[in-house]
Amino acid sequence: MTLELTMTIGARHLELALSVGSTETVALMGANGAGKSSVLQALSGLVKPDAGHATLGGRPLFRLGTGSSARTSGTGDTGSAWLPPHQRGIGTLAQEPLLFPHLSVLDNVAFGPRSAGATKAAAATTAWQWLREVDAGDLAQRKPAQLSGGQAQRVALARALATDPELLLLDEPMAALDVNTTPFLRSLLKRVLAGRRAIIVTHDVLDALMLADRIIVMEHGRIVEAGPTAAVLTHPRSAFAASLAGLNVLSGSLSGSTLLMPDGVKVAGRPAGGPGAQAPHAAPEPLAEGGPEGMAAFAPSSVSVFLSPPAGSPRNCFQVRVTELEPHGGHIRVRASGLAADVSPAAIAELGLEPGTEVFFVVKAAEVVLYPA
Amino acid sequence: MQVLAPRNSPRRFGEPWQFQAVPRWIYLLAGVGALFILLPLFGMVAQVDWAAFIPLISSESSIAALGLSLRTATASTLLCIIFGIPLALVLARARFRGQGVLRALILLPLVVPPVVGGLALLYTFGRVAWIGQTFSTFGIDIAFSTTAVVMAQAFVALPFLVLSLEGSLRTAGQKYEAVAATLGARPSTVLRRITLPLVLPGLVSGAVLAFARSLGEFGATLTFAGSLQGVTRTLPLEIYLQRETDPDAAVALSFLLIAVSLVVVLLAYRTPRSPLRVLVRGSAPPQDVLP
């Protein structure tokens, strides 16, 4: 009983397939415009893909033909089907709470059960139960305008859950909240998402770590990486996942304990699979011929910065030009040619680093993890 | 139409600032504009013969005209609500070919002289016209009846309600409706519990405009319904008729018409419990605002 989705939207260059187990939470991640929201809107029935099909727990959500067959008008096209949003049993929680402004908090939460045909009393009972579940029982009689952002989002969560959806779609549910209310909602989500099927679109790696069993990374309308959260974050393959994990990632062809990059640079490291290493996860689709066969990952904190190449054999040395300096938790993160190094402010001053400076990033081979792509 | 839109549009509170970027000379022009409306009103009120006011407005023909006006304007407003809500919904939400043309045609009565509207109705529903003839064979004569008055009023008033409501629907957007649908609400439930409550201010102001327009309708009524006392002679027609014979009575009745219109507008826009304010401030009494 899984969610199965295949869809294409030509105008947005979107083409993907995914499935979500019945008690699984999947984090859908990627840069803005990657198509994450389109996936959610197609699932909830607000946007019609050009082609594709989706089933949720054996129930068909939609089946849309490809190309010419979809255009044939009339009743001849029996393969085409589209379940309207209200029959899908898919709840949503968006960035904005979107509580109905004219209804009290209690009536907002009771709206779903009422629409499903519950009596007023039964719907109110369900609403009370969910309001208490999200710690908002004392807000029941208020109007949405009288709530803070965090309170409103909790009520919106209760409203979505009160319909007992088979799938919950969360579209950056914490993006509009201030930093003080985010942790509470996140732990609340962790509690209610346990044993529930959900897809969460987020930019925050903490959401993925705490809430998701799996991460799916999208780029330009395609899935570029998918796997268990821990595996994606320890052995990222896409640039996006690497930046999420806060790691430097290089790709090339692997041979033994070296990675040969396309530009001829060799990176020495230790192959993954040693004690404590995560089992490498499968790539979502076979990689194109001539593509990278292996990856090398290392943390910015393991990089030393020098003005001249140091002597010493078991080290990797990259000649780079500094592009950005930014504060990063007590250190200064030095970005240069797609790599990052964390250096103390004192060292920055001593080296006289500024954007444009030519430097050498040096990392010990023991700090570099190599794994197949 | 914008001038008559709700004063507080939903979800838009005034900034708590003392600053405003209105140049002073604007106040001068605004004052002139306000005087242009107010002076004639005062001028007419000054002409009212207060000593004879009650007898003037309580003549048999005046009472009949006032009663007919209130009844027909109410009926016409109801018609506008029943057909205006679907029209506004279709224009604001649906997408189909010829939508722009349809909107333009529906709004035509706003710009066409009412006499022309009355003629159009006469040549459609009149005794000699094609639809009118069909009705006639069933013994129903629409033209020159109270029904004709209501139809003439609805013809000129419907665009006011459609325009006001369509604007509200577009402003409200479809976000709440989409959320309601994902919560399992059927389209009819969404309409009843979400869409209409959210655009209630626009609906109320549209209905008030439609009522006021119906109350003041003259040209189309005279052309299509004629001027029969107690049957089709509404207050504006009575005023016009009295103007020739008894100018004092005409002025008194005009004052009455203004007073009735003012009460309606004030009721809709100024009461503390106005749906506008309840919706915007969320300061509703504990019970549901809506049935």
Interface residues (C-beta under 8 A of the other chain):
Chain A: S44 G45 L46 P84 P85 H86 Q87 R88 G89 I90 G91 T92 A94 E96 L98 F100 P101 H102 L103 S104 D107 F111 G112 S115 A116 Q141 R142 K143 P144 A145 Q146 R159 A160 T163
Chain B: P10 R11 K175 Y176 A178 V179 A180 A181 T182 L183 G184 A185 R186 P187 T189 V190 R193 I194 P197 L198 L200 V278 L279 R281 G282 S283 A284 P286 D288 V289 L290
